[in-house]
Structures are given as C-alpha cells and as structure tokens.
Amino acid sequence: MGLSRRELLRYGTAGSVAVLVGASAAGSGRFRAPRWPGDPFSLGVASGDPTSDGVVLWTRLAPDPFAPDGLGGMPLAPVTVEYEVAHDEHFQQVAARGSAVATRALAHTVHPEVYGLAPDRWYFYRFRAGSAISPIGRTRTAPAPGRPTARMRFAFASCQSWTSGFYTAYEHMSAEDLDLVVHLGDYIYERGWNRGREGMTVEPQFRAEAVDLAGYRLRYAQAKAEQPLRAAHAAFPWLVTMDDHEVDNNWAADAPGLGLDIYRIPALFRRRRAAAFQAMYEHQPLRIEQLPAGPNMRLHRRYGFGDLAEITMLDTRQYRSRQACDGMNVADCADRLATDRTILGERQRDWLLDGFSGSTARWQIIGNQVAMSRSDYDPGPGTDLGADAWDGYVADRNTVLGAAADRGVRNLVVITGDRHHNYAADLRRDFADPESPIVASEFTGTSITSGGDGADINATGRNLLAANPDMKFFNAQRGYVRVELDQGSWRNDFRVVPYIRRPGAPIHTRASFVVQDRMPGVTEASRPDISAGHAPEPDTASLPPQPR
C-alpha cells in the first residue's frame, strides 16, 4: 500500500517527509540510478498548482510502465532525480535547479515544489535520472495577487475512458494558446466500460476492475502512456481534482458505488479508497498538502490569477451524503430537499462561502464535478432528476448560489464535467421558483472519450432542452472547452471532434457563449464554425447508457 502519513511522520521533521514523498532532497547523499532497461520517463512530465512565485513539477520513473505489479519495472532502491527550470528551452538561462528522491513507496514518483520564480512568466523544465533525460515541459507562474491582469485563457476537460476511444482532443488542446488546463475528474476509469477503440487489445493486467494500489497505478500508466495526454501535460500547468471513477462509479463519502459487491464492506472500501487516493497523488502534479492520509485527501483549494480570476476547486465526493432516494435518477422526492443533506460537507461549504467574501477577483470560478443546474430528463409533466448531481442536494445548491448573491460576488461561473455532454445554462438562486433571479452561469464540458463518438444532438439532449428552460445549449460530441476571459467578458468555446473511435479527428468550435461583466447568465456569441468542411455531425441512434 505504500506509506501512510503516520508512517511518514515517524521519520521526523516535515523536511524529512518532503524528501520521502519526492518533494525535495536534502543533504549531500545521493541515490544512484540503475542501468535503465527502457525509457524511465515513459509517462512524461507535468506541472501544476502554479502560484505567482512557483509551481510543482512531476514525473515518474517507469521503464516498464505496464509491469503487472504496478511498480513500473523499477528496483527496490530509491533514485535521486535532478530537475532544472529555465527561461529558455535550451536551458542556457537556468532559473532554478534541485533534486528529489524517487522511492518505491510512491511508485518512484517525484513532486518537487519550485519557489523563487518571477510572476506571470513562462518557464521550461526537465528531469535527469542517471544518464536519462526527460522530455522538456513548459509551465508558467500566475500574475501576482491583485495585480491588474488583462486576459486569461484556459481549457477544461474530464472523463477519459481509455477503452472508449483515442485521446485526439488533447492533440488539439496542446496547440492552443492557454495559460492553464483544468481537469474536473474521471482522469482514469476503474474498469473498461465499453470497447470503442478500434484495434484495441486489452492486456491481462487491465481486464479486472482496479481495487488495489497496483490496479490503480496501472490505470494511470495506461492513460499517461497516450502521447496526446503527455503532450498536453508538457505544454501547460494543470489543476486537477477527482470525480467518481478515480475510485468507484458513483461512490459517496464512506459509501461505495456500483463496483464489486465485496468492496461494500466498509473496511474494504476504506482500503480501496486509500489505494485510489495514493495512486492519484502519485500520478498528478500535486503538492505535499494533497498527500493522502489513508482514505482521506484534501483536494479543495484555490488558484488565483492576478486581479482577474480565482478558481476554487471543489471535491463533491469525499464529504457528501449518500445519493437521495436510493437511486441515480429519480422522480421528485422529499429526501433530495432535506436540509441536512450535503454534497460538500459543512467544512468545505463554509470554506467556499468564506472565499466568496474574501476574494476581490473579477471572476469567481468554481471547478465542479457534477451538474449544478437543474437537469430534468422528463419533458412531460413529471420529473426525472439525477440524484448524483446537485439536483440531489438542493439545500447545498441554494446555500451556495444564495451566498454568492448575498455576499456580492461580481461574476460567478461554474465549470463542470461528468455528463459527457456540452451544456450552457443559467443558474437561479432557487430552481423551485421559476421567477427566482439568475445569479450565476454554468458551462458543462463533454468528455474526452467516454460515451463513444457521440452526436451533435440526441434524444437525451432534446428532452433536456424541452424540460429545462434555463439550459441554452446541448451537444453530445467529444472534446473540451476553451475559455477566454478579460475584465469585461467571458467567452466559452465548445471544441468538438467528430469521432474518437479511430485516431486523427479534426476539431472545430461547435458553439460559443459569453457572460458579460455583472450580467449573470449565458448568451450565444456566434454561429457554429463549419469552416474546412467540419459541419456538425448528423443525429444518430443514441449509444447504450454510459456510466457518469
């Protein structure tokens, strides 16, 4: 299972813990690299959680990333990994250098945290282990807190089931002019939900559902072995959180989801959750503050970009009440309205609301996993609501949206994953009252692969648009969302590919929406881009239901 926080702390000071988890190296002792049987940097490099003076870097030594034991073909011994950060890609002007220790306890990953960099600057970085040198990554620092900032561009993505198709969207994302990538969850899937990828062969170690540390490590290795994903990590710093498939489909706090029945035993599920969290920490550019303590991991945190924007990353899994009415999709029921039900947990909710009061950013952005807007799937007189989303936690939704209005949040925009669809929607203070004021906007981004090739519109989309007047747009193709914001407006481009079951798909902007400063709610910005013959895909028969 690796080292728990308690075991780490037995080694002494916080500095010693940082050495052991690959955040730094201390003293003059060095651990030699072995003779490499393959490329130790096969899973690439990454950076994340940037501040105005620093960033966390990441890599993993894995010359055999698909070794069935999940250890990447590495020996028992630790290895010293050096890193350099430079102003130029030829590393003639080095801004920082150091080393970190990669240990077997954390799958020979390192997470060095670099400080002392200049604000609002691009940098290049690389690693060395023995004679092996990693690919070069590019990262950037944020503008200084409160500094006047004219523009920000970022993309957000979610839901990348490896078996469903190719990660083509990341090829196009890597070519964008972005400051940041935000990943909203389902970075891996605990098992292969469908077989949509042409020419796919599934090795024996990937056939079973991941329930232990080796299984989850292999799922991350499978994803990171994809060149388009490695390129997107190397091109920009990332902010990441999780949704359900990093652990178990539709899990909720201490309650398992829809996975193997044996793991519904509480002690076994806690062990499974601890393994999943450790594997996530090992494979993402996360700081030591996110180091799991057994089945607990703090993922809610904030990212500032000058005076322009603040992104608040939420965790809607660890602290929630179990889904209402014993179902994923339910007719209206009293339980979903209960005031003691929560999707955030009391402490995280209070932390979020305090951030509303304390921030002076022009745009407050919530990085959110499951749909916040009301999503009724029944176009008739009845209701069909998703209990796994905020529709199942109405009291928390009303509290958050009401507090944003009462505390004077200038512009609140929620970005969301999970649904495998593109939505643009208005957020009302209370959806039970159709005259309730619009207080925020929500953009839900589709999946990278999950759900197959998809369609421009399908029966689900027609039902949602008919039943939900606050939903202004629906699309069910694959891709990501590109955002550009300045002091006066937010522009949201839904970037889609026509297919993912085979590689090589082109990309185009299916639709664009804007939010104007001090004017909550979404407005269509332009007609769909059908240049270069990339017309919207025709409607096709809907695919079998996919896990969300």
Secondary structure, DSSP 4 states (H G I P E B T S, - for coil): ----HHHHHTT-SHHHHHHHTTS---SS--------SS-TTTT-EEEE---SS-EEEEEE--SSTT-TTSSTT--SS-EEEEEEEESSTT-SSEEEEEEEEE-GGGTTEE-PEE--PPTT-EEEEEEEETTEEPPPEEEEPPPPTT----EEEEEEE----GGG---HHHHHHHTS--SEEEE-S-SS-SS-----STT----GGGTSPP-SHHHHHHHHHHHHTSHHHHHHHHHS-EEE---STTTSTT-BTTB--SS-GGGGSHHHHHHHHHHHHHHHHHHS---GGG--BTTB----EEEEETTTEEEEE--SSTTPPPPGGGSSEES--GGGG-TT--SS-HHHHHHHHHHHHH---SEEEEEESS--S--B---SSS--EETTSGGG-HHHHHHHHHHHHHTT-S-EEEEE-SSSSEEEEEEES-TTSTTSPEEEEEEE---SSTTSSEESS-HHHHHHHHH-TTEEEEEEEEEEEEEEEESSEEEEEEEEES--SSS----EEEEEEEEETTEEEEEEEE----GGG-PPPPP-PPPPP---
